[in-house]
Amino acid sequence: MANQAYIKLVPSSVKQTITIDELKETLEYYKEITGKTGEQLNWQYNEAAFPYEITEEIVNNTKQLILISNHERYHSITLSINEEKASNSDENEAIQTYIQLTLTNRSTYGDKGKANEFCKFLANKFQGELHLFNGRIMYYYKRK
């Protein structure tokens, strides 16, 4: 099931670049707010909302976040930050940062569902352009 989704940080996004540490902090914030939702509902929502442990790994001199789960319905999701050349409306090329979520061959359909949730949360948080696993694009930034 190896698949990828992207959150591109466009010129009208909140940030133009992001570090892996900022991405990790954002995921920790997601864990925190879903935990508070569980407290309000008097339900252990933490395990259902974020059934992963966040680990860091260096691959090809690039730091990545690996979300690993011990739950039977989930396995792993990989998050990384990359850059690409993109042309803007003035036909000038610029470096564009994007967050890549990758489902490995061992990822489950539960991982895909959680990855879609994380993609939408991150795209909304950073006001980016979300390229989903199925190829569709969602715009979370103000378009002119």
N, C-alpha and C positions, 0 to 999 in steps of 0.2 A: 504494500500500500504506500510505497514511498511517494510523497506528495509535498508540495510547497505552497505556502501562502506568503504574501508580502504586504507590508505596510510601508508605503513610500512617504517620506517627509517632503512635501511639496513646498514651494515658496510661501504659501499662506498658512502653513502649519505652525503650531505653537513653537516648535524648535526645528532647526534645520539639520542639526546633528544630535546624536545621542551616543552615550557610552554604554558599555555592557553593565557597568555598575548602576547607572540610572535606570536601565531596563530591569535589573534585579530589584531595585528599590520600588519600582512601579508594580512588579509582581507581588512583592511583600505587602504593598499598600492594598492590592486586590485581595490578598489573603485576609488582611485586617478588616476591610469593609464587609467582606462576606461573612466573617466571623461575627461582626456586630449585628448583621442581619439575622444570623442564627440566634444570637442572644435575645433579640427583640421577639423572635418567634418561639423562644424557649425550645429550641431544637438544635442538635449538634450538626449544624450546616457546614462547618469547616471541612470535614472529611468529604462531603459530597461536592462542595464547591471547588475545593482545591486539593485533590487527592495525591499531590505530588510533593516530592522533596527537591529543592533547588540545589543543583550541584554545578560546579564550573569545570570546564575542561578546555585544554588548549589543543586546537587542531590546525595544522598549517600556520603556526605562529599567530593564530587568531583565537581569542578567548570566546567560548560559547557557553550558553546556559543549557543544561540538560535537566529536564523535568522528569524525574523517575518516580514510578509509583509501585507500591507493593500490593495494591488492590487488584483483585482478579479481573476487573473490567478495564483496567488501564495498564499501559506499559511505559511509554516515554514520548516526549516531545523535545525537539532541539530548537533553541532560539539563537540566532546570531545576527550581527549587524554588519552590513556590507555597503559598498558604495558603487555607483554606476554613473556613467556619463548620460545626461539627459538634456534635451534641447528645450528651452523655454519658449514663450510666445514671441520673443524677439529673434528667434532662430539662433540664439547664442547657446553654446554648450556649457553646462555647469555640472558640478559633481552633486549627485543626489544620494542621500543616505536612505537606506531602507532596512527594516527589521524583517528577517526571514524566519518563518516558523516551518520546521520540517518534520514530517511524520516518517519514521523509519519503516523498514519492512516488517518490523515486529510490532509496530503501533496497531492499536485496535480501533474499532469504530467509536468506542468511548473516548479515545484520545482525539479522534477527529472532531467529535462534538465539543470537547473541552477546548481544543485548539481554535475552533470557530468562535467560541465565547471569548477566549483571550484575544483573538484578532480584533474582534469588534470593540472590546474594552480598550485595547491599546490604540486602535485607530481613532476612537472617540477621544481618548485622553490627549493624544498628540495632534488631533485634527489632521489626520493623514488620509492617504488614498489607499484603500484596502483592496488587494487583489486576492480573492478567495481561492480555495483549493479547486473549485469547479471552473475557474477562469473568469468569473464575474467580477465586476468592479463596483465598490461602494465608496462614495465620497463623503468624508466626514469633515471637510473643510468648506469654508464659505466660497462658493464659486461666483465669479463675476459674469 
